[in-house]
Amino acid sequence: MNLTSFLNDLLGFWSEWVRPSAGLPTVLWSLLLAAAAASGHLVQRYLGFPKVIGYSLVGAVVGFAGFEGAIWPLRGISLFLLELGVAVVLFEAGGRLPLRWFRHNPMVLVQSLLEATLTYFGVYWVLTLLGLPEPVANPIALMAIVASPAVLSRVIIDTRAAGPVTERAMTLATLNTFYALALGYAQAGLIERAPQTMLQKLYPVAVVLGLSFVVGGIMALALRSALRVMSPSSENTSILLLAIIAAGAALTAHIGGSAPLAALIGGVLLKTLNPKPWAWQRQLGTAASLLTMLMFVLVSIVAAQADWTLPVASVVLAVIGVRLLAKISGVAIANPGSGASWEQAFWVGCAMSPLSSIALLIASNFATASPLLGTMITQVALPSILLMEVVGAMLATVAIHAVGESSVPWMPQAFSITEDTQR
């Protein structure tokens, strides 16, 4: 009996004992999430950096190793899971958006608009200067507007931060996410067309905003009705919240709106209808934490699949540098009258440096709409996202510690190995 026939007989015998299951990909993803959880814990415990850096590093290593569990551009279940993770984060961010603050301090809105405008035109200018065509430079510039609320919220949680810089950075990140999602999802549908009039350019934006607002309003009304009869601290309320966000994300994507944008609007409207503060982290629970971890790992795996070459690296570094400078400058120029010091304005700009899942969704929409242009967009977008998911989280952590708004000392347990061993 030769080796081939022996293996065939062995596999035939083994197949009688194998039972259908979720499959090998589920096993791999489960092990991957376990490794990410352990890595995040070790990064926070021994380096003092937020757990998201550990999640991102695990995803990056697996992505560079050739893991094929996430296909670019995103589609199917991977796209829905990423949109759902972003929707949960933005629903929470919308529920924390201080609308009354804008009436008393309108300069915060001016800071937001100026920072977003400078970022867009700064990145667009440097890309065209480097020879990229306008249909490629425009999506990357829109992506650069985003300051990831997902990364920033995890940094705030892990550093236990609270204070004016923390609140302003999160507020500005939420606002520029609103701009980027509305413009990005709308313009992705126009990438193969050349609208001639201003009305043709604004009509898709109005459609995306309108559909997202309708779904967001339905979500807010449904949750407001539930809160009349359910306790905010009940686990059933948490399950209801996640289920409604999931249904809203699926519905919005199906009818042509933006699922993350609908969740953001829903959070803002719910806060308006139900101004009583919520303990978001306790109410959203472990399921939301797992979804968030999966989101960061998925982003890193996909971003690591980019074409990492020296010519692309120079463009990526130029985009990152101009983007950071534009964000700091935009916040600083509009700082007079905003109630913050110049030092605080500088650190707010630094805290707004992370890129992550929202930028990836915008890039994925353009890549899906135009595979040819999408390849050129992806070459710059994916490396930028991966680098600024990690480096941006580090900068945000440094900014929070620099202004003294963290209640956790730097590197809190880095030197506690001996004590733990003695115990």
C-alpha positions as CSV (number, residue, x, y, z in Angstrom):
1,M,0.0,0.0,0.0
2,N,1.5,3.4,-1.0
3,L,1.3,6.6,1.0
4,T,-1.4,8.1,-1.1
5,S,-3.8,5.2,-0.7
6,F,-3.1,5.1,3.0
7,L,-3.9,8.8,3.4
8,N,-7.1,8.4,1.4
9,D,-8.2,5.4,3.6
10,L,-7.4,7.4,6.7
11,L,-9.3,10.4,5.6
12,G,-12.3,8.2,4.6
13,F,-12.3,6.6,8.0
14,W,-11.9,10.0,9.8
15,S,-14.8,11.5,7.8
16,E,-17.2,9.1,9.4
17,W,-16.4,10.6,12.8
18,V,-16.3,14.3,11.8
19,R,-19.5,16.2,12.7
20,P,-20.6,19.4,11.0
21,S,-19.7,22.6,12.9
22,A,-19.1,26.2,12.4
23,G,-16.0,25.4,10.6
24,L,-12.3,26.1,10.8
25,P,-12.6,29.8,10.2
26,T,-14.6,30.1,13.4
27,V,-11.9,28.3,15.3
28,L,-9.2,30.6,13.8
29,W,-11.2,33.8,14.6
30,S,-11.9,32.6,18.2
31,L,-8.2,31.9,18.7
32,L,-7.4,35.3,17.2
33,L,-9.7,37.1,19.5
34,A,-8.3,35.2,22.5
35,A,-4.8,36.3,21.4
36,A,-6.0,39.9,21.0
37,A,-7.5,39.9,24.4
38,A,-4.3,38.7,26.0
39,S,-2.2,41.1,24.0
40,G,-4.4,44.0,24.9
41,H,-4.1,43.2,28.6
42,L,-0.3,42.8,28.5
43,V,0.1,46.1,26.6
44,Q,-2.0,48.0,29.2
45,R,-0.5,46.2,32.2
46,Y,3.2,46.5,31.4
47,L,3.4,49.4,29.0
48,G,0.6,51.7,30.2
49,F,-0.8,52.1,26.7
50,P,-4.5,51.3,25.9
51,K,-5.6,47.8,25.0
52,V,-6.5,48.8,21.5
53,I,-2.8,48.9,20.6
54,G,-2.5,45.2,21.5
55,Y,-5.6,44.4,19.5
56,S,-4.2,46.2,16.5
57,L,-0.8,44.6,16.7
58,V,-2.2,41.1,16.8
59,G,-4.4,41.9,13.7
60,A,-1.4,43.4,11.9
61,V,0.8,40.4,12.6
62,V,-1.8,38.0,11.3
63,G,-2.6,40.2,8.3
64,F,1.1,40.4,7.3
65,A,1.3,36.6,7.7
66,G,-1.3,36.2,5.0
67,F,-4.5,35.4,7.0
68,E,-7.4,35.4,4.5
69,G,-10.2,35.7,6.9
70,A,-11.1,39.2,5.7
71,I,-11.3,40.0,1.9
72,W,-10.8,43.6,0.6
73,P,-13.0,45.4,-0.3
74,L,-15.2,44.5,2.6
75,R,-18.4,42.6,1.8
76,G,-20.9,40.3,3.4
77,I,-20.6,39.4,7.1
78,S,-17.3,41.1,7.6
79,L,-18.7,44.4,6.3
80,F,-21.8,44.1,8.5
81,L,-19.7,43.3,11.6
82,L,-17.5,46.3,11.0
83,E,-20.5,48.6,10.4
84,L,-22.2,47.2,13.5
85,G,-19.1,47.8,15.7
86,V,-18.8,51.3,14.4
87,A,-22.5,51.9,14.9
88,V,-22.3,50.9,18.5
89,V,-19.4,53.2,19.1
90,L,-21.1,56.1,17.3
91,F,-24.4,55.6,19.0
92,E,-22.6,56.0,22.3
93,A,-20.7,59.0,21.1
94,G,-23.9,60.6,19.8
95,G,-25.5,60.1,23.2
96,R,-22.6,62.0,24.8
97,L,-22.6,64.9,22.3
98,P,-23.2,68.1,24.4
99,L,-25.6,70.0,22.2
100,R,-26.2,72.6,24.9
101,W,-22.5,73.3,25.1
102,F,-22.6,74.6,21.5
103,R,-25.2,77.3,22.4
104,H,-23.0,78.6,25.2
105,N,-19.7,78.1,23.4
106,P,-20.2,78.2,19.6
107,M,-16.4,78.5,19.0
108,V,-16.3,74.7,19.5
109,L,-18.3,74.3,16.3
110,V,-16.0,76.8,14.6
111,Q,-13.0,74.8,15.7
112,S,-14.6,71.6,14.3
113,L,-15.4,73.1,10.9
114,L,-12.0,74.8,10.6
115,E,-10.1,71.7,11.6
116,A,-12.1,69.5,9.2
117,T,-11.7,72.0,6.3
118,L,-7.9,72.5,6.8
119,T,-7.4,68.7,7.1
120,Y,-9.3,68.0,3.8
121,F,-7.6,70.7,1.8
122,G,-4.2,70.1,3.3
123,V,-4.3,66.4,2.5
124,Y,-5.8,67.0,-0.9
125,W,-3.2,69.6,-1.8
126,V,-0.2,67.4,-0.8
127,L,-1.6,64.4,-2.7
128,T,-2.1,66.4,-5.9
129,L,1.3,67.9,-5.4
130,L,2.7,64.3,-5.3
131,G,1.0,63.5,-8.6
132,L,-2.2,61.6,-7.5
133,P,-5.3,62.3,-9.7
134,E,-8.2,64.2,-8.2
135,P,-10.5,61.1,-8.1
136,V,-7.9,59.4,-5.8
137,A,-6.9,62.5,-3.7
138,N,-10.5,63.4,-2.9
139,P,-11.5,60.1,-1.1
140,I,-8.2,60.0,0.8
141,A,-8.7,63.6,1.9
142,L,-12.3,62.8,3.1
143,M,-10.9,59.8,5.0
144,A,-8.3,62.0,6.6
145,I,-11.0,64.2,8.2
146,V,-12.0,61.5,10.6
147,A,-10.5,61.4,14.1
148,S,-11.5,57.9,15.2
149,P,-14.1,58.1,18.1
150,A,-13.6,54.3,18.4
151,V,-9.9,54.5,19.2
152,L,-10.3,57.7,21.3
153,S,-13.1,56.2,23.4
154,R,-11.0,53.1,24.2
155,V,-8.1,55.4,25.2
156,I,-10.3,57.4,27.5
157,I,-11.7,54.2,29.1
158,D,-8.3,52.6,29.6
159,T,-6.7,55.8,31.0
160,R,-9.9,56.7,33.0
161,A,-9.6,60.2,31.6
162,A,-11.9,63.1,32.3
163,G,-11.4,66.8,31.7
164,P,-11.8,69.6,29.2
165,V,-9.2,68.3,26.7
166,T,-10.7,64.8,26.8
167,E,-14.3,66.1,26.3
168,R,-13.3,68.5,23.6
169,A,-11.3,65.9,21.7
170,M,-14.2,63.4,21.8
171,T,-16.7,66.1,20.7
172,L,-14.6,67.3,17.8
173,A,-13.9,63.7,16.7
174,T,-17.7,62.9,16.7
175,L,-18.4,66.0,14.7
176,N,-15.8,65.4,12.0
177,T,-16.9,61.8,11.8
178,F,-20.4,63.2,10.9
179,Y,-19.0,65.3,8.1
180,A,-16.8,62.6,6.7
181,L,-19.5,59.9,6.7
182,A,-22.1,62.1,5.0
183,L,-19.7,63.3,2.3
184,G,-17.8,60.0,1.9
185,Y,-20.9,57.7,1.5
186,A,-22.5,60.2,-0.9
187,Q,-19.4,60.8,-3.1
188,A,-18.6,57.1,-3.3
189,G,-21.7,56.8,-5.5
190,L,-20.4,59.6,-7.8
191,I,-16.9,58.3,-8.3
192,E,-17.7,56.9,-11.7
193,R,-19.7,60.0,-12.7
194,A,-18.7,63.6,-13.0
195,P,-21.5,65.8,-11.7
196,Q,-21.7,69.1,-13.4
197,T,-23.8,71.3,-11.2
198,M,-23.7,72.0,-7.4
199,L,-27.2,70.5,-7.1
200,Q,-25.9,67.2,-8.6
201,K,-23.1,67.2,-6.1
202,L,-25.3,68.0,-3.1
203,Y,-28.2,65.7,-3.9
204,P,-26.5,62.5,-2.9
205,V,-25.4,64.1,0.4
206,A,-29.0,65.0,1.1
207,V,-30.2,61.5,0.3
208,V,-27.6,59.9,2.6
209,L,-28.4,62.4,5.4
210,G,-32.1,62.0,4.9
211,L,-32.2,58.2,5.0
212,S,-29.8,58.1,7.9
213,F,-31.8,60.6,9.8
214,V,-35.1,58.7,9.3
215,V,-33.6,55.4,10.5
216,G,-31.8,57.2,13.4
217,G,-35.0,58.8,14.4
218,I,-36.8,55.4,14.4
219,M,-34.1,53.9,16.6
220,A,-34.2,56.8,19.0
221,L,-38.1,56.6,19.3
222,A,-38.0,52.8,19.8
223,L,-35.4,53.1,22.6
224,R,-37.2,56.0,24.2
225,S,-40.4,54.0,24.2
226,A,-38.6,51.1,25.8
227,L,-37.1,53.2,28.5
228,R,-40.5,54.2,29.6
229,V,-41.2,50.7,30.8
230,M,-37.7,49.2,31.2
231,S,-34.9,50.0,33.6
232,P,-31.7,51.5,32.0
233,S,-29.6,49.2,34.1
234,S,-31.3,46.0,33.1
235,E,-29.4,43.5,31.0
236,N,-32.6,43.1,28.9
237,T,-32.3,46.8,28.0
238,S,-28.7,46.3,26.9
239,I,-29.8,43.4,24.7
240,L,-32.6,45.5,23.3
241,L,-30.2,48.4,22.6
242,L,-27.7,46.2,20.7
243,A,-30.5,44.5,18.8
244,I,-32.1,47.8,17.7
245,I,-28.6,49.2,16.6
246,A,-28.0,46.0,14.6
247,A,-31.4,46.2,12.9
248,G,-30.9,49.9,12.2
249,A,-27.4,49.2,10.7
250,A,-28.7,46.5,8.4
251,L,-31.8,48.5,7.3
252,T,-29.8,51.7,6.6
253,A,-27.2,49.9,4.5
254,H,-30.0,48.1,2.6
255,I,-31.8,51.3,1.6
256,G,-28.7,53.3,0.7
257,G,-27.9,55.3,3.7
258,S,-25.0,55.2,6.1
259,A,-25.3,52.7,9.0
260,P,-22.7,54.4,11.2
261,L,-24.3,57.8,10.5
262,A,-27.7,56.6,11.4
263,A,-26.4,55.3,14.7
264,L,-24.7,58.6,15.5
265,I,-27.9,60.5,14.7
266,G,-29.9,58.0,16.7
267,G,-27.7,58.5,19.8
268,V,-28.0,62.3,19.5
269,L,-31.8,62.2,19.2
270,L,-32.1,59.7,22.1
271,K,-30.0,62.0,24.3
272,T,-32.4,64.9,23.3
273,L,-35.5,62.8,24.1
274,N,-34.0,61.2,27.2
275,P,-31.5,63.6,28.8
276,K,-30.9,61.4,31.8
277,P,-27.3,60.2,31.9
278,W,-26.6,56.6,31.0
279,A,-23.8,54.4,32.3
280,W,-22.9,53.3,28.8
281,Q,-20.2,50.9,29.4
282,R,-22.2,49.0,32.0
283,Q,-25.3,49.0,29.9
284,L,-23.7,47.9,26.6
285,G,-21.8,45.1,28.5
286,T,-19.3,42.5,27.4
287,A,-21.0,41.8,24.0
288,A,-20.2,45.4,22.9
289,S,-16.6,45.0,24.2
290,L,-16.2,41.8,22.2
291,L,-17.7,43.5,19.1
292,T,-15.3,46.4,19.5
293,M,-12.3,44.1,19.9
294,L,-13.3,42.2,16.7
295,M,-13.6,45.6,14.9
296,F,-10.1,46.6,15.7
297,V,-8.6,43.2,14.8
298,L,-10.5,43.2,11.5
299,V,-9.4,46.7,10.6
300,S,-5.7,45.7,11.2
301,I,-5.9,42.5,9.3
302,V,-7.4,44.2,6.3
303,A,-5.0,47.2,6.5
304,A,-2.0,44.9,6.7
305,Q,-2.9,43.5,3.3
306,A,-1.9,46.7,1.6
307,D,1.0,47.0,-0.8
308,W,3.8,48.2,1.5
309,T,6.5,49.7,-0.8
310,L,8.9,52.6,-0.4
311,P,7.2,54.9,-3.0
312,V,3.9,54.4,-1.2
313,A,5.5,54.9,2.2
314,S,6.6,58.4,1.2
315,V,3.1,59.4,0.2
316,V,1.6,57.8,3.4
317,L,4.1,59.7,5.7
318,A,3.3,63.0,3.9
319,V,-0.4,62.4,4.4
320,I,0.0,61.6,8.1
321,G,2.3,64.6,8.7
322,V,0.0,67.1,6.9
323,R,-3.1,65.7,8.5
324,L,-1.6,66.0,12.0
325,L,-0.4,69.6,11.3
326,A,-3.8,70.6,9.9
327,K,-5.7,69.2,12.9
328,I,-3.5,71.0,15.4
329,S,-3.6,74.2,13.4
330,G,-7.4,74.1,12.9
331,V,-8.0,73.7,16.6
332,A,-5.4,76.4,17.5
333,I,-6.5,79.0,15.0
334,A,-10.1,78.9,16.3
335,N,-9.1,78.6,19.9
336,P,-9.5,82.2,21.0
337,G,-12.9,82.5,22.7
338,S,-13.4,78.8,23.0
339,G,-12.5,78.6,26.7
340,A,-9.3,76.5,26.3
341,S,-5.6,77.5,26.7
342,W,-3.1,77.3,23.8
343,E,-1.5,74.2,25.5
344,Q,-4.9,72.5,25.7
345,A,-5.6,73.3,22.1
346,F,-2.3,71.7,21.0
347,W,-3.0,68.5,23.0
348,V,-6.6,68.3,21.6
349,G,-5.2,68.4,18.1
350,C,-2.7,65.6,19.0
351,A,-5.5,63.5,20.6
352,M,-7.5,63.7,17.4
353,S,-4.8,61.9,15.4
354,P,-6.1,58.2,15.4
355,L,-7.6,56.6,12.3
356,S,-9.4,53.3,12.3
357,S,-12.6,51.7,11.3
358,I,-14.6,54.7,10.0
359,A,-11.8,55.6,7.6
360,L,-11.7,52.0,6.5
361,L,-15.4,52.0,5.8
362,I,-15.1,55.1,3.7
363,A,-12.2,53.7,1.8
364,S,-14.1,50.4,1.3
365,N,-17.1,52.2,-0.2
366,F,-14.9,53.9,-2.8
367,A,-13.0,50.7,-3.6
368,T,-16.3,48.9,-4.1
369,A,-17.8,51.7,-6.3
370,S,-14.7,51.8,-8.6
371,P,-12.3,48.8,-8.5
372,L,-9.8,50.6,-10.7
373,L,-9.6,53.8,-8.7
374,G,-10.1,51.8,-5.5
375,T,-6.8,50.1,-6.0
376,M,-5.0,53.5,-6.1
377,I,-7.0,54.7,-3.1
378,T,-6.2,51.5,-1.1
379,Q,-2.5,51.8,-1.7
380,V,-2.4,55.0,0.4
381,A,-5.5,54.6,2.7
382,L,-4.8,51.2,4.2
383,P,-1.2,51.8,5.4
384,S,-2.3,55.2,6.8
385,I,-5.1,53.6,8.7
386,L,-2.9,50.9,10.2
387,L,-0.1,53.2,11.2
388,M,-2.5,55.8,12.8
389,E,-4.6,53.2,14.5
390,V,-1.4,52.3,16.6
391,V,0.6,55.6,16.6
392,G,-2.6,57.7,16.9
393,A,-3.6,55.7,20.0
394,M,-0.2,56.4,21.5
395,L,-0.4,60.1,20.7
396,A,-3.8,60.3,22.3
397,T,-2.6,58.6,25.4
398,V,0.4,60.9,25.7
399,A,-1.9,63.9,25.2
400,I,-4.2,62.8,28.0
401,H,-1.3,62.2,30.4
402,A,0.4,65.5,29.4
403,V,-2.6,67.5,30.5
404,G,-3.1,65.5,33.7
405,E,-6.6,64.2,32.9
406,S,-5.8,60.5,33.5
407,S,-6.6,59.0,36.9
408,V,-4.2,56.1,36.1
409,P,-0.5,56.7,36.5
410,W,1.8,56.1,33.5
411,M,2.9,52.5,33.3
412,P,0.7,51.6,36.3
413,Q,1.9,48.0,36.8
414,A,5.1,47.8,34.7
415,F,7.2,47.1,37.8
416,S,4.8,45.0,39.8
417,I,6.0,41.6,38.5
418,T,8.0,41.0,41.6
419,E,5.2,42.0,43.9
420,D,2.7,39.7,42.1
421,T,5.2,36.8,42.4
422,Q,5.7,37.4,46.1
423,R,2.0,37.2,46.7
